[in-house]
Amino acid sequence: MKIRRRVHHQSMIPTASMADIAMLLLIFFMSTTIIRSREATGVRLPGAFTGEPIRRETSIRISLSGLGEVAMNDAHVSMDQVAPLVAETLRENPALLISLYADSRTPYATVALLIEQLERARAPRVALAASRIEMP
C-alpha cells in the first residue's frame, strides 16, 4: 500500500497592501481634520448710528485708556478706587448715569474688570459709549 503524503496548506492573509491602505487612511484623516488654534478673541465695540448725547450734569464719565489707565470725570484714579468713588457719588445722586468710554485698543479683559468694579458699586445705569459712525 502506498502512503500518501499529506500536504499541509497554510492559510495566509496577504499583508502586502496593508501598508498602502494604512497610508491612504492616514492621508485621508489628515486632510479632512480641521485644526483650530486657540487665540484670544478680539472684541470691537460697535459704533452708534443714532442716539442722544449724554449730558455731563446727569452722568459720571469714566474713561479707560489703551494702557488700562482709568479717569473718572477727567481725574486719574486707580482701578481699585472706582467702586468706592462711584458708590459715594451715587449715594449723593442715585439718578446719575455712568458712561463708560474705552479706547479701541483696550483689551476686553480690562473693560470687564472695570465693569466688575461698577457692579461692586451697585451702579444701576451703565452705558457703553460708542463713537458715532456716519451713515453712507
Contacts in CASP RR format, 6 or more apart in sequence:
PFRMAT RR
TARGET T0000
AUTHOR 0000-0000-0000
METHOD contacts of the structure
MODEL  1
MKIRRRVHHQSMIPTASMADIAMLLLIFFMSTTIIRSREATGVRLPGAFT
GEPIRRETSIRISLSGLGEVAMNDAHVSMDQVAPLVAETLRENPALLISL
YADSRTPYATVALLIEQLERARAPRVALAASRIEMP
42 108 0 8 1.000
43 108 0 8 1.000
44 104 0 8 1.000
45 102 0 8 1.000
45 104 0 8 1.000
45 128 0 8 1.000
45 130 0 8 1.000
46 130 0 8 1.000
47 130 0 8 1.000
47 131 0 8 1.000
47 132 0 8 1.000
47 133 0 8 1.000
48 130 0 8 1.000
48 131 0 8 1.000
48 132 0 8 1.000
48 133 0 8 1.000
49 132 0 8 1.000
49 133 0 8 1.000
49 135 0 8 1.000
54 61 0 8 1.000
54 97 0 8 1.000
54 99 0 8 1.000
54 127 0 8 1.000
54 129 0 8 1.000
58 95 0 8 1.000
58 96 0 8 1.000
58 97 0 8 1.000
59 96 0 8 1.000
59 97 0 8 1.000
59 98 0 8 1.000
59 99 0 8 1.000
59 127 0 8 1.000
60 72 0 8 1.000
60 73 0 8 1.000
60 86 0 8 1.000
60 89 0 8 1.000
60 96 0 8 1.000
60 97 0 8 1.000
60 98 0 8 1.000
60 99 0 8 1.000
61 72 0 8 1.000
61 73 0 8 1.000
61 74 0 8 1.000
61 99 0 8 1.000
61 101 0 8 1.000
62 70 0 8 1.000
62 71 0 8 1.000
62 72 0 8 1.000
62 82 0 8 1.000
62 86 0 8 1.000
62 98 0 8 1.000
62 99 0 8 1.000
62 100 0 8 1.000
62 101 0 8 1.000
62 114 0 8 1.000
62 118 0 8 1.000
63 70 0 8 1.000
63 71 0 8 1.000
63 72 0 8 1.000
63 74 0 8 1.000
63 101 0 8 1.000
63 102 0 8 1.000
64 70 0 8 1.000
64 71 0 8 1.000
64 100 0 8 1.000
64 101 0 8 1.000
64 102 0 8 1.000
64 103 0 8 1.000
64 106 0 8 1.000
64 110 0 8 1.000
64 111 0 8 1.000
64 114 0 8 1.000
65 71 0 8 1.000
65 103 0 8 1.000
65 106 0 8 1.000
66 102 0 8 1.000
66 103 0 8 1.000
66 105 0 8 1.000
66 106 0 8 1.000
66 107 0 8 1.000
66 110 0 8 1.000
68 79 0 8 1.000
68 106 0 8 1.000
68 110 0 8 1.000
69 76 0 8 1.000
70 76 0 8 1.000
70 77 0 8 1.000
70 78 0 8 1.000
70 79 0 8 1.000
70 82 0 8 1.000
70 114 0 8 1.000
71 77 0 8 1.000
72 82 0 8 1.000
72 85 0 8 1.000
72 86 0 8 1.000
77 85 0 8 1.000
79 113 0 8 1.000
79 114 0 8 1.000
79 117 0 8 1.000
80 117 0 8 1.000
82 114 0 8 1.000
82 117 0 8 1.000
82 118 0 8 1.000
82 121 0 8 1.000
83 117 0 8 1.000
83 118 0 8 1.000
83 120 0 8 1.000
83 121 0 8 1.000
84 121 0 8 1.000
86 98 0 8 1.000
86 117 0 8 1.000
86 118 0 8 1.000
86 121 0 8 1.000
86 123 0 8 1.000
87 120 0 8 1.000
87 121 0 8 1.000
87 122 0 8 1.000
89 96 0 8 1.000
90 96 0 8 1.000
90 121 0 8 1.000
90 122 0 8 1.000
90 123 0 8 1.000
94 124 0 8 1.000
96 125 0 8 1.000
97 125 0 8 1.000
97 126 0 8 1.000
97 127 0 8 1.000
98 118 0 8 1.000
98 123 0 8 1.000
98 125 0 8 1.000
98 126 0 8 1.000
98 127 0 8 1.000
99 127 0 8 1.000
99 129 0 8 1.000
100 111 0 8 1.000
100 114 0 8 1.000
100 115 0 8 1.000
100 118 0 8 1.000
100 126 0 8 1.000
100 127 0 8 1.000
100 128 0 8 1.000
100 129 0 8 1.000
101 129 0 8 1.000
102 111 0 8 1.000
102 114 0 8 1.000
102 128 0 8 1.000
115 126 0 8 1.000
118 126 0 8 1.000
END
